[in-house]
Every structure is written in C-alpha cells, then in structure tokens.
Amino acid sequence: MQDEDQLGQSLKKLLAAAKERKAKTSLCKYCGAAFHPKREWQAFCSAGHRVMYHAESKGKASELMEDTIELLRARIAQLEAENAGLRRLNGLNNS
C-alpha cells in the first residue's frame, strides 16, 4: 500500500512538472513573439523562423570563417618559413 502511495505521489509530481513546462512562455529568437515551447530547448516559434534565423546568421558566420581562414593561412606561411629555415640550418650542420 505504501508503494502505491509513493507511486501515486511520484506520478502527481511528474504531471505537475509537465504542466509547468507547458505553461512556460518563451520568446522566439527570430521575431520575438511569445510562444509555448514543446521542448525545453525550443528557441523559435516556428520551423520557418528557425530556418530564417540560421540563414541570416550564416552570413555572419561566413565572415568570421573567412577571417579565421586568413589567420590560419598566415600562420601556415609563418610555420613554413620557420621550417625552411630549420632545414637550411640542418643542412649546414650535416655538411
């Protein structure tokens, strides 16, 4: 009997938590509209707004990526120059 009471209380707690989650309101990251998320992590009121948000932010991300690529190319050139210098030194030491 005690196990049934504990099970009943656990079920009530789970149901209350589920209702609380449904009652929460979030703001869409794209349009700012209030909506009731189906999942805790849901950030957009619709799939269309999710797609638009990521499409618009992709432009910003590509700019950052281009900057990163430029920095990496500069670092590669620097390392290649250092490597060439070490090879010359190594060649002089082996002669």
N, CA and C atoms as a LAMMPS dump frame, in Angstrom:
ITEM: TIMESTEP
0
ITEM: NUMBER OF ATOMS
285
ITEM: BOX BOUNDS ff ff ff
-5.0000000000000000e+02 5.0000000000000000e+02
-5.0000000000000000e+02 5.0000000000000000e+02
-5.0000000000000000e+02 5.0000000000000000e+02
ITEM: ATOMS id mol type element x y z
1 1 1 N 0.827 -1.197 0
2 1 2 C 0 0 0
3 1 3 C 0.868 1.256 0
4 2 1 N 1.949 1.215 0.778
5 2 2 C 2.831 2.374 0.855
6 2 3 C 3.511 2.617 -0.493
7 3 1 N 3.888 1.539 -1.197
8 3 2 C 4.499 1.67 -2.516
9 3 3 C 3.538 2.321 -3.504
10 4 1 N 2.264 1.951 -3.412
11 4 2 C 1.263 2.546 -4.294
12 4 3 C 1.108 4.034 -4.012
13 5 1 N 1.145 4.416 -2.736
14 5 2 C 1.042 5.829 -2.367
15 5 3 C 2.241 6.609 -2.908
16 6 1 N 3.434 6.021 -2.78
17 6 2 C 4.637 6.682 -3.287
18 6 3 C 4.585 6.811 -4.805
19 7 1 N 4.102 5.766 -5.463
20 7 2 C 3.965 5.792 -6.917
21 7 3 C 2.971 6.872 -7.332
22 8 1 N 1.875 6.952 -6.612
23 8 2 C 0.857 7.966 -6.899
24 8 3 C 1.412 9.372 -6.728
25 9 1 N 2.186 9.589 -5.656
26 9 2 C 2.786 10.896 -5.42
27 9 3 C 3.804 11.228 -6.503
28 10 1 N 4.573 10.229 -6.913
29 10 2 C 5.563 10.442 -7.971
30 10 3 C 4.889 10.827 -9.276
31 11 1 N 3.784 10.132 -9.582
32 11 2 C 3.042 10.456 -10.803
33 11 3 C 2.47 11.867 -10.749
34 12 1 N 1.968 12.256 -9.591
35 12 2 C 1.423 13.61 -9.433
36 12 3 C 2.514 14.653 -9.637
37 13 1 N 3.707 14.386 -9.095
38 13 2 C 4.824 15.319 -9.269
39 13 3 C 5.22 15.425 -10.737
40 14 1 N 5.263 14.294 -11.418
41 14 2 C 5.614 14.3 -12.842
42 14 3 C 4.586 15.076 -13.669
43 15 1 N 3.316 14.861 -13.369
44 15 2 C 2.262 15.576 -14.078
45 15 3 C 2.325 17.075 -13.812
46 16 1 N 2.586 17.441 -12.571
47 16 2 C 2.697 18.86 -12.223
48 16 3 C 3.88 19.499 -12.948
49 17 1 N 4.994 18.785 -13.017
50 17 2 C 6.178 19.305 -13.708
51 17 3 C 5.886 19.467 -15.201
52 18 1 N 5.162 18.517 -15.791
53 18 2 C 4.815 18.595 -17.215
54 18 3 C 3.907 19.793 -17.479
55 19 1 N 2.932 20.01 -16.605
56 19 2 C 2.041 21.161 -16.76
57 19 3 C 2.815 22.463 -16.632
58 20 1 N 3.756 22.508 -15.707
59 20 2 C 4.564 23.712 -15.503
60 20 3 C 5.388 24.013 -16.753
61 21 1 N 5.972 22.971 -17.359
62 21 2 C 6.756 23.165 -18.578
63 21 3 C 5.881 23.706 -19.704
64 22 1 N 4.672 23.175 -19.832
65 22 2 C 3.757 23.635 -20.876
66 22 3 C 3.325 25.07 -20.62
67 23 1 N 3.212 25.441 -19.372
68 23 2 C 2.745 26.778 -19.031
69 23 3 C 3.819 27.836 -19.278
70 24 1 N 5.085 27.422 -19.401
71 24 2 C 6.155 28.383 -19.61
72 24 3 C 6.032 29.013 -20.989
73 25 1 N 6.37 30.272 -21.053
74 25 2 C 6.343 31.001 -22.307
75 25 3 C 7.763 31.401 -22.662
76 26 1 N 8.115 31.239 -23.925
77 26 2 C 9.427 31.654 -24.421
78 26 3 C 9.231 32.71 -25.485
79 27 1 N 10.306 33.417 -25.795
80 27 2 C 10.271 34.395 -26.87
81 27 3 C 11.071 33.855 -28.049
82 28 1 N 10.501 33.963 -29.221
83 28 2 C 11.158 33.488 -30.437
84 28 3 C 12.434 34.301 -30.668
85 29 1 N 13.539 33.604 -30.945
86 29 2 C 14.81 34.28 -31.189
87 29 3 C 14.802 35.044 -32.509
88 30 1 N 13.863 34.738 -33.383
89 30 2 C 13.806 35.416 -34.682
90 30 3 C 12.886 36.63 -34.651
91 31 1 N 11.649 36.426 -34.202
92 31 2 C 10.676 37.52 -34.278
93 31 3 C 10.323 38.131 -32.919
94 32 1 N 10.679 37.455 -31.84
95 32 2 C 10.39 37.983 -30.51
96 32 3 C 8.993 37.668 -30.005
97 33 1 N 8.222 36.926 -30.778
98 33 2 C 6.857 36.583 -30.362
99 33 3 C 6.871 35.571 -29.217
100 34 1 N 5.911 35.704 -28.322
101 34 2 C 5.779 34.756 -27.22
102 34 3 C 5.14 33.472 -27.744
103 35 1 N 5.636 32.338 -27.291
104 35 2 C 5.063 31.048 -27.675
105 35 3 C 5.3 30.043 -26.569
106 36 1 N 4.578 28.951 -26.613
107 36 2 C 4.714 27.871 -25.635
108 36 3 C 5.544 26.754 -26.274
109 37 1 N 6.798 26.601 -25.848
110 37 2 C 7.658 25.582 -26.465
111 37 3 C 7.2 24.163 -26.124
112 38 1 N 7.346 23.278 -27.107
113 38 2 C 7.035 21.871 -26.88
114 38 3 C 8.201 21.166 -26.21
115 39 1 N 9.388 21.723 -26.373
116 39 2 C 10.611 21.186 -25.766
117 39 3 C 11.28 22.303 -24.985
118 40 1 N 12.026 21.965 -23.95
119 40 2 C 12.7 22.973 -23.126
120 40 3 C 13.655 23.825 -23.935
121 41 1 N 14.328 23.201 -24.904
122 41 2 C 15.368 23.884 -25.661
123 41 3 C 14.842 24.626 -26.876
124 42 1 N 13.565 24.531 -27.165
125 42 2 C 12.994 25.162 -28.353
126 42 3 C 13.151 26.678 -28.264
127 43 1 N 13.714 27.269 -29.317
128 43 2 C 14.014 28.701 -29.291
129 43 3 C 13.227 29.507 -30.325
130 44 1 N 12.486 28.838 -31.195
131 44 2 C 11.773 29.54 -32.262
132 44 3 C 10.304 29.146 -32.246
133 45 1 N 9.453 30.084 -32.65
134 45 2 C 8.014 29.809 -32.634
135 45 3 C 7.587 28.937 -33.799
136 46 1 N 8.405 28.845 -34.826
137 46 2 C 8.062 28.007 -35.97
138 46 3 C 9.329 27.515 -36.658
139 47 1 N 9.177 26.485 -37.469
140 47 2 C 10.318 25.954 -38.218
141 47 3 C 10.824 26.992 -39.219
142 48 1 N 9.901 27.739 -39.812
143 48 2 C 10.293 28.784 -40.767
144 48 3 C 11.175 29.836 -40.128
145 49 1 N 10.852 30.228 -38.908
146 49 2 C 11.666 31.235 -38.214
147 49 3 C 13.037 30.667 -37.844
148 50 1 N 13.075 29.38 -37.524
149 50 2 C 14.37 28.74 -37.234
150 50 3 C 15.251 28.767 -38.483
151 51 1 N 14.667 28.42 -39.625
152 51 2 C 15.412 28.401 -40.881
153 51 3 C 15.902 29.807 -41.235
154 52 1 N 15.031 30.796 -41.125
155 52 2 C 15.402 32.172 -41.457
156 52 3 C 16.511 32.69 -40.53
157 53 1 N 16.387 32.391 -39.251
158 53 2 C 17.393 32.835 -38.277
159 53 3 C 18.768 32.29 -38.651
160 54 1 N 18.829 30.994 -38.939
161 54 2 C 20.117 30.377 -39.261
162 54 3 C 20.631 30.832 -40.624
163 55 1 N 19.735 31.096 -41.561
164 55 2 C 20.154 31.589 -42.874
165 55 3 C 20.78 32.974 -42.74
166 56 1 N 20.174 33.823 -41.928
167 56 2 C 20.709 35.171 -41.734
168 56 3 C 22.013 35.146 -40.942
169 57 1 N 22.085 34.288 -39.942
170 57 2 C 23.308 34.236 -39.139
171 57 3 C 24.431 33.54 -39.888
172 58 1 N 24.083 32.766 -40.926
173 58 2 C 25.11 32.072 -41.715
174 58 3 C 26.015 33.09 -42.391
175 59 1 N 25.442 34.205 -42.845
176 59 2 C 26.246 35.265 -43.453
177 59 3 C 27.282 35.797 -42.482
178 60 1 N 26.878 36.001 -41.24
179 60 2 C 27.806 36.477 -40.214
180 60 3 C 28.861 35.421 -39.929
181 61 1 N 28.438 34.171 -39.899
182 61 2 C 29.364 33.087 -39.62
183 61 3 C 30.385 32.951 -40.743
184 62 1 N 29.942 33.147 -41.985
185 62 2 C 30.884 33.009 -43.099
186 62 3 C 31.929 34.117 -43.059
187 63 1 N 31.545 35.31 -42.603
188 63 2 C 32.531 36.388 -42.452
189 63 3 C 33.571 36.006 -41.4
190 64 1 N 33.11 35.47 -40.288
191 64 2 C 34.034 35.043 -39.246
192 64 3 C 34.932 33.918 -39.747
193 65 1 N 34.349 33.014 -40.529
194 65 2 C 35.118 31.898 -41.059
195 65 3 C 36.205 32.397 -42.014
196 66 1 N 35.866 33.379 -42.846
197 66 2 C 36.85 33.939 -43.766
198 66 3 C 38.005 34.575 -43.003
199 67 1 N 37.693 35.294 -41.933
200 67 2 C 38.743 35.888 -41.102
201 67 3 C 39.632 34.813 -40.494
202 68 1 N 39.012 33.744 -40.018
203 68 2 C 39.762 32.64 -39.42
204 68 3 C 40.66 31.976 -40.461
205 69 1 N 40.144 31.791 -41.662
206 69 2 C 40.935 31.182 -42.731
207 69 3 C 42.145 32.045 -43.059
208 70 1 N 41.946 33.366 -43.111
209 70 2 C 43.072 34.27 -43.37
210 70 3 C 44.141 34.138 -42.285
211 71 1 N 43.715 34.092 -41.038
212 71 2 C 44.669 33.942 -39.935
213 71 3 C 45.4 32.608 -40.021
214 72 1 N 44.68 31.547 -40.352
215 72 2 C 45.311 30.229 -40.472
216 72 3 C 46.315 30.203 -41.623
217 73 1 N 45.981 30.821 -42.745
218 73 2 C 46.916 30.875 -43.876
219 73 3 C 48.18 31.629 -43.501
220 74 1 N 48.027 32.727 -42.77
221 74 2 C 49.198 33.494 -42.333
222 74 3 C 50.061 32.658 -41.395
223 75 1 N 49.431 31.926 -40.511
224 75 2 C 50.183 31.076 -39.574
225 75 3 C 50.894 29.946 -40.305
226 76 1 N 50.24 29.366 -41.309
227 76 2 C 50.864 28.301 -42.105
228 76 3 C 52.091 28.839 -42.823
229 77 1 N 51.963 30.033 -43.415
230 77 2 C 53.107 30.637 -44.109
231 77 3 C 54.257 30.876 -43.133
232 78 1 N 53.922 31.329 -41.939
233 78 2 C 54.953 31.564 -40.914
234 78 3 C 55.64 30.253 -40.532
235 79 1 N 54.869 29.212 -40.321
236 79 2 C 55.441 27.911 -39.957
237 79 3 C 56.281 27.331 -41.097
238 80 1 N 55.826 27.505 -42.344
239 80 2 C 56.603 27.023 -43.486
240 80 3 C 57.944 27.743 -43.576
241 81 1 N 57.933 29.06 -43.317
242 81 2 C 59.186 29.829 -43.34
243 81 3 C 60.122 29.354 -42.235
244 82 1 N 59.564 29.123 -41.039
245 82 2 C 60.392 28.616 -39.939
246 82 3 C 60.941 27.232 -40.277
247 83 1 N 60.131 26.389 -40.884
248 83 2 C 60.543 25.044 -41.256
249 83 3 C 61.661 25.096 -42.301
250 84 1 N 61.516 25.997 -43.276
251 84 2 C 62.557 26.133 -44.3
252 84 3 C 63.865 26.591 -43.665
253 85 1 N 63.767 27.502 -42.718
254 85 2 C 64.97 27.965 -42.018
255 85 3 C 65.629 26.834 -41.239
256 86 1 N 64.838 26.009 -40.584
257 86 2 C 65.376 24.87 -39.837
258 86 3 C 66.029 23.855 -40.78
259 87 1 N 65.417 23.656 -41.957
260 87 2 C 66.008 22.73 -42.93
261 87 3 C 67.37 23.237 -43.408
262 88 1 N 67.453 24.552 -43.646
263 88 2 C 68.747 25.131 -44.049
264 88 3 C 69.783 24.925 -42.956
265 89 1 N 69.383 25.182 -41.719
266 89 2 C 70.32 25.009 -40.6
267 89 3 C 70.744 23.548 -40.486
268 90 1 N 69.788 22.652 -40.618
269 90 2 C 70.064 21.238 -40.533
270 90 3 C 70.989 20.806 -41.67
271 91 1 N 70.786 21.363 -42.843
272 91 2 C 71.657 21.056 -43.98
273 91 3 C 73.073 21.532 -43.742
274 92 1 N 73.216 22.697 -43.1
275 92 2 C 74.547 23.237 -42.812
276 92 3 C 75.237 22.395 -41.753
277 93 1 N 74.463 21.916 -40.777
278 93 2 C 75.049 21.115 -39.708
279 93 3 C 75.459 19.737 -40.195
280 94 1 N 74.783 19.197 -41.208
281 94 2 C 75.095 17.861 -41.719
282 94 3 C 76.274 17.889 -42.694
283 95 1 N 76.618 19.06 -43.237
284 95 2 C 77.716 19.128 -44.207
285 95 3 C 79.071 19.02 -43.583
